[in-house]
Amino acid sequence: MLEIALRLVVIIGAFLLLPLIVGQLEHKAMAHMQSRLGPMYAGGFHGWAQLIADGVKFVQKEDVIPAAADRAVFKIAPAVALVPYLIVMIVIPVGPGLYGVDLDAGLFFVLAVMGVGVLGSIMAGWSSGNKYSVLGGMRSAAQLMSYELPLVLAASSVAMAAGTLSLTGIVEAWQWWWLPWQAIGAIVFFVAGLAELRRPPFDMPIAESEIIMGPMTEYTGIRFALFMLAEYVGIVVLSALTTVLFLGGWHGPWLPGPVWTLIKIFVLAFVVIWVRVSYPRMREDQLQKLAWVGLVPLALVQLALTGVVKVL
Amino acid sequence: MIDRAWEHESVSEPKEIVVGVGAGASAVPGKELATEDMVLNIGPQHPSTHGVLRLRLALDGERIATAEPIIGYMHRGAEKLFEVRDYRQIIVLANRHDWLSAFANELGVVIAVERMLGMEVPVRAVWARTLLAELNRVLNHLMFLGSYPLELGAITPVFYAFRERETIQAVMEEISGGRMHYMFNRVGGLKEDLPLGWLERTGRAVADVRRRLPDIENLIMGNEIFLARTTGVGVLDRETILQYGVSGPIARASGVDLDLRRDEPYLAYGELPVKVVTRSAGDCHARFEVLHDQLKVSLDLADACLERLRQLPPGPINQRLPKILKAPEGHTYAWTESPLGLNGYYLVSRGEKTPWRLKLRSASFNNVQVLREMLPGNLLADMVAILGSMFFVVGDIDK
């Protein structure tokens, strides 16, 4: 009992800490890529406490709910967006034996729960009573529909290769030559995951320069902060899942296993940030085309390749 | 709130169909959620309208059925104010309507007044004006080279563009004291002589900008997503351009080969090899490319002006003016190639110290009107790509 409680406390700690680190990394890395400094004052040393200061500010702000909003849905939407990622973190293994719960159908559980997160932005879009929000929610829904398929197909390829749906089982079965073998699947998974997170270049649903943050237009204060937190937890979860499924989790020379997992997670998170700095936004129909004409066939090719190698 | 605002307007216009969507549907009684067009207001407060332009769009799903630019939120009555200011004060006012091309705006006014007075401008002033006009063009184009990718979701080029703008602005600030509204033109020349060593510093600034320009090019020009978002989007044909009086880089991107710097030279342009950049595609990408190539041409022209200024013998930079400056009775039309297009002043004087009428023909006003033709049939997501590629300044529309 004590052990379970301890595991959960650690997971909640990671849930609160890792997104902040990724967020701060984004602030600073993006700034330096754009010949700026980024936050420099909060906390003293290179603005390390910027996001904590932001959080304090958000908590103090007035919680505005538009008159035309569907109040109940409007209020719970941020929670619906955030909590699934917390639940997903429970089953992600960081090292041998270092996980909240080891589910036999871990992969299945993860994919199912992650899909719920997107409901949050659809709910927010619908309930805000704002045309921009509805457009954003609509785009979110369309994007979720198309990108769930390549995501699941790519993930099932790994499950096929490992012969198990357990995340720890997949990491234990992982060999170095899976890297080239599952390379297509890894790229498809990562790209589709980016699209599910609505991160650039797939940020059409929130496009601040056209539909002004879409579903989040009407949100203020702590509820808005929860949406932002969900985005960064999403980055952590996506990077962690890609690490566990395709990059061998804690496998790696010299350093201890959990360190390797964290290194891989942060490298992937850095890639997510890097992509945001370098790319413009894709249009909604181009997004759909990429999913159906690009990613789904590629995922099927990967599935076939996995099957053929497995049978041989 | 938007829904409510529409309810009021629909009272005066009974044909307008207002549909509530989402939870806002309850705010519109007696209407069912059907597939009727949704009326969407872009602006006046919207990040892509660079100020307070408002577009009233009727959307069928994500497709634009009709589009109507609604202007006037920033109308300051500039033309009426011109009539109660003397010619020195008019320069201050005139440089404000297009705040990204302040120097180019001043030029038109002083050229008109000088023409009415029959005043000869000292040769050093002519070349310095040409140089500053080109630097102003560089500043203007850099702004749009940064802001257009930003509207398409590429957040980095704008920072590079602003770094270059800072470089040029430093020399502009040194000479005039201003970073946006230079107020450096005077009837008959410039306000003051060029500071010692300024030509060298400007030469270095121009070289720096030219050297670092590939940072922006490499980031955005060949990017697949950027190409996909802009190529073939918002095509504007030659006929529409001529009908609406569209000018500047937008017109040249559709193959309208008109540039007053070459076709009706003013200042020292007659002695300069002005390369007019044109494209034939007429889409958003062509407009962006024209802007980018013009920037390079302007840097070259600035270098040529610097070279000439170094060789010119010392001499006056302005004319001594009477205490009260009166333009003689008559009228004239002075038009210049402003960074965003044709900028003209029609000056009518009755021999008083203020103009009787000073009509301002601004580039953005004409350029934005054509949106009504361009937007229908496009996706809402393309709306921003098209709007951004029209390179307008709201002050220049509303005057």
Interface residues (C-beta under 8 A of the other chain):
Chain A: M30 M33 Q34 S35 R36 P66 A67 A68 A69 D70 V73 F74 G125 W126 S127 S128 G129 N130 K131 S133 V134 L135 G137 P200 P201 D203 M204 A207 E208 S209 E210 I211 I212 R276 V277 S278 Y279 P280 R281 M282 R283 E284 D285 Q286
Chain B: M1 I2 D3 R4 V21 G22 A23 G24 S26 A27 M38 L40 H46 P47 S48 E62 P149 L150 E151 L152 G153 A154 I155 T156 F159 Y160 R163 L219 I220 N223 I225 F226 A228 R229 L379 L380 A381 D382 M383 V384
